[in-house]
Amino acid sequence: MALLRKINRFLLVLLVLLVSLLLHSTVLRASTRPRPSDHRKSLGGAAQVSPVGASEPDNVIPVIICASEERTGATMATINSIISNTDASVFFYIVTLRDAVKLTRRYIEKTKLKGIQYKILEFNPMVLQGKVKPDSSRPDLLHPLNFVRFYLPLLDLNHKRVIYLDDDVIVQGDINDLFNVKLKPGHAAAFATDCDLPSTHEMVRSIGMQTSYMGFLDYRKQEVKDLGINPRDCSFNPGVFVADMKEWKKQKITKQLEKWMEENFRQNIYSSAMAGGVATPPMLIVFHDTYTRLDPLWHVRHLGWSPDARYSESFLQEAHLLHWNGPFKPWNYPAVHLDLWERWFVPDPSGKFSLAQRDVDS
């Protein structure tokens, strides 16, 4: 009888150990099982983002740039110029539409850019419903990706600050210097104004570019008058800026921008023909007198506004960043200062993106 009790106790202990081992194994599998891929995030029911590529590393310079299907080669030239002129670790968030995701990834993986750190994000243009009218003389300015700069928080980036760049820029300086610009307390972004650089004044006058709020807002509308903004105040170009994400969210910048987009949709408070597009005026309104000024050499622009007006070569060599804003892009023909853009061009492995001027010159 005593022997039977010992055997029963032994079997009980063995059973407890076995059950414990099974439970431990189950917990271990649950804790180490990979989570389902969050391939598509719903952003407030308005926009969606699809992460592709590497995961975000720490201690990098995050650069946001868009890549439309028809201008992917422009984006790659910008990226190439950045990584070629810095020793800093740069992480690229390449925002595109669904039709260009595969093209963008292939452009990177099949060229010299295959070593860059990046993530491809898919932007849902449905976020723009009821906010943008198809009334521009330049339809390219109504491309959904032109408004990505309004929706930085929707990209769900885990960075305190980011750099936003248009796809028609070339960076000649060290992007680390731009990233480390000191923003004034309470400022959500830093831009370069249109009035700070004397070397550009003659060219700006010669091509009739607007450098004040009068050139972007319709001051005949009461909504604009009520803003209390002097029409002679200097404007800025939002194609290049540094953003403080904490301040951006705190001040609800995206909501403010959407408010003015919707107001224009109803009232036409800024003419797309007069402003050369509809992405700049909301930024001018929301950031009026509340932005830090960048060194103007970090945004030398208007290179795309005339096929003839040129800057001096010595001045362009000093510039840290060149911007071909305007209709005359350096990958097309005619355009000015092509050599400064073409040196960073990365041939498209798919053959879809080509340099139009080469055909003309041949």
Salt bridges, closest charged atoms under 4 A:
GLU56 OE1 - LYS119 NZ 2.81
GLU70 OE2 - HIS143 NE2 3.68
GLU122 OE2 - ARG40 NH1 3.24
GLU122 OE2 - ARG98 NE 3.21
ASP140 OD2 - ARG138 NH2 2.96
ASP156 OD2 - LYS41 NZ 3.00
ASP166 OD1 - ARG149 NH2 3.23
ASP166 OD2 - HIS323 NE2 3.54
ASP167 OD1 - ARG71 NH2 2.53
ASP168 OD1 - HIS323 NE2 2.84
ASP168 OD2 - LYS329 NZ 2.50
ASP194 OD1 - ARG301 NE 2.89
ASP196 OD1 - ARG293 NH1 3.31
ASP218 OD1 - ARG220 NE 2.90
ASP233 OD2 - HIS288 NE2 2.74
GLU258 OE2 - LYS131 NZ 3.82
GLU263 OE1 - ARG266 NH2 2.76
ASP289 OD2 - HIS288 ND1 3.75
GLU313 OE2 - ARG310 NH2 3.74
GLU313 OE2 - HIS337 ND1 3.57
GLU342 OE1 - ARG358 NH2 3.44
